[in-house]
């Protein structure tokens, strides 16, 4: 499924006049009288129609000489919506380039093209046709917008911001910034300063917050993750530039602004770029309900506009919890996860009384004595599956993150002992953000589809789900929520 066609300029201007957040991230307006480009949600007075130029993405606006607005901040806009359609290789490349920018990397174009299974020449052609700019220009815009966000929302020194965004030196960073935005980094920091440490991310409405937060709350492991009203707090350890960083994260939803406000421990601040990407994935902030909701209209159950896929902050953690959840209830799986965290998770100090443990790493669980894991009430078959999974992640055979190769991931998972198609589908759904996953044998899905107790007509359930491609993963969560 391709993205919706671009808005006609008159319709785009109406979206700007009404501050329509449904088009946030899909529409940017450049104002010729000021040289500034804005999001459609910008609250400044609407410019005259004849002064407006409309663009499908920020890189295209910047390629025409426009600078980002310091008020609506284009770097906060949602990114591209995920789909597995073969028609959007250019969108997949754009998402990978955005991820590389947030990780401070500079991927060579031939390697990116090989990852997509095309030549670099073909990638340049389809990318320019789809986005109106070259991959290099897209990557440059992503880097500078990330830098703009870090300068505005944090107190990181300019040198650290430059390095975090992939610039080899502050001199190169200053030159690129001045050329594109006609401001020095320090001048932008003075003009757009916000409260340090409070990073912001936007989403497109509608957003089923009750469904997402309820799902997370029912599975939150005490000591490691807490849902408190509209706030999700958790601990996290991650690898960044050869170091292991550990700390806490607090994510607060602000529905009236369609924003997520993210605070992180000082120990995690060197990895702010990757953390922003993980937050987008964990809460599915880039989803486009305008594409997804019409396809889900025929899914049984209450009307739930804006269903989101709960993703992952840590791919191994989610995969391990899927294994622990095999053939048990949600409550039982949560209990087993809590025991695992208390036994093998490292203690950590946080400013929150209800957060004091990290989820155990893949390396720790792979090296653990199986008998020790078994004392937690985890059956032998599940212990074997858990440790096989941990070993595959620890030695690099499995990359459980968005952008990882889907076919390779599914094949590697199902080759492990104790991991069948049901587990592999759910792991790919939540760690790779695969929107068309369908765990066909799931008893809850079959029940939500109206099959009587004891019936397991998997073929009938799969046939019904064909109508929901390529968003069957969203249908999974909508069906589960109808039971909960």
Buried (B, 14 or more C-beta within 10 A) or exposed (E): BEBEEEBEEEBBBEBBEEBBBBBBBBBBBBBBEBEBBBBBBBEEEBBEEEEBBBBBBBBBBBBBEBBBBBEBBBBBBBBBBBBBBEEBBBBBBBBBBBBBBBBBEEBEBEEBBEBBEBEBEEBBEBBBEBBBBBBEBBBBBBBBBBBBBBBBBBEBEBEBBBBBBBBEEBEEBBEBBEEBBEBEBEBBBEEBEBEEBBBBBBBBBBBBBEBBBBBBEEBBBBBBBBBEEBBBBBBBBBEBEEEEBBBBBBBBBEEEBBBBBBBBBEBBBBBBBBBBBBBBBBBBBBBBBBBBBEBBEEBEBEEBEBBBBBBBBBBBBBBBBBBBBBEBEBEEBBBBBBBBBBBBBBEBEBEBEEBBBBBBBBBBBBEBEEEEBEEBEBBEEBBBBBBBBBBBBBEEEBBBBBBBEBEEBBEBBEEBEBBBBBBBBBBBBBBBBBBBBBBBBBEBBBBBBEBEEEEEEEEBBBEBBEEBBBBBBBBBBBBBBBEE
